[in-house]
Amino acid sequence: MDTTSSIKQKNTRQILVGDVPVGGNAPITVQSMTTTKPLMWMRHCSRFIH
């Protein structure tokens, strides 16, 4: 993965969506809904990481 980029990010202001900060310097938040059986949850979640 190339971590260098010439794309400039626009500065944004942080807002709250419920109690989750979005924008500004807030970390990226990911939400997922799944019907995966409990023993398979790790495999399912690893797809979002990779």
GROMACS elastic network, one bead per residue, 0.5 to 0.9 nm:
[ bonds ]
;  ai    aj funct       b0    kb
    2     5     6  0.77957   500
    5     8     6  0.80684   500
    9    12     6  0.88904   500
   11    23     6  0.85862   500
   11    24     6  0.66811   500
   11    25     6  0.88862   500
   12    23     6  0.58235   500
   12    25     6  0.83072   500
   13    22     6  0.84580   500
   13    23     6  0.58608   500
   13    25     6  0.83449   500
   14    21     6  0.64492   500
   14    22     6  0.55394   500
   14    25     6  0.72042   500
   14    26     6  0.70863   500
   15    20     6  0.83012   500
   15    21     6  0.57260   500
   15    22     6  0.54429   500
   15    23     6  0.64583   500
   15    24     6  0.79325   500
   16    19     6  0.58240   500
   16    20     6  0.53638   500
   16    22     6  0.59886   500
   16    23     6  0.87300   500
   17    20     6  0.51991   500
   17    21     6  0.63527   500
   17    22     6  0.68989   500
   18    21     6  0.81725   500
   20    29     6  0.80783   500
   21    24     6  0.85490   500
   21    26     6  0.59824   500
   21    27     6  0.80887   500
   21    29     6  0.84744   500
   22    25     6  0.82181   500
   22    26     6  0.57693   500
   22    27     6  0.76354   500
   22    28     6  0.75230   500
   22    29     6  0.76606   500
   23    26     6  0.56628   500
   23    27     6  0.80596   500
   23    28     6  0.82905   500
   24    27     6  0.87247   500
   26    29     6  0.84483   500
   30    48     6  0.85388   500
   32    45     6  0.88965   500
   34    37     6  0.87392   500
   34    41     6  0.85916   500
   34    44     6  0.83922   500
   35    38     6  0.89045   500
   36    39     6  0.81073   500
   36    40     6  0.61505   500
   36    41     6  0.60724   500
   36    44     6  0.74260   500
   37    40     6  0.54753   500
   37    41     6  0.65791   500
   38    41     6  0.53828   500
   38    42     6  0.84353   500
   39    42     6  0.74217   500
   39    43     6  0.86869   500
   40    43     6  0.55331   500
   40    44     6  0.64524   500
   40    45     6  0.88730   500
   41    44     6  0.50434   500
   41    45     6  0.60895   500
   41    46     6  0.85634   500
   42    45     6  0.51436   500
   42    46     6  0.60894   500
   42    47     6  0.88959   500
   43    46     6  0.52562   500
   43    47     6  0.68607   500
   44    47     6  0.56362   500
   44    48     6  0.75777   500
   45    48     6  0.55267   500
   45    49     6  0.68762   500
   46    49     6  0.50181   500
   46    50     6  0.62604   500
   47    50     6  0.53526   500
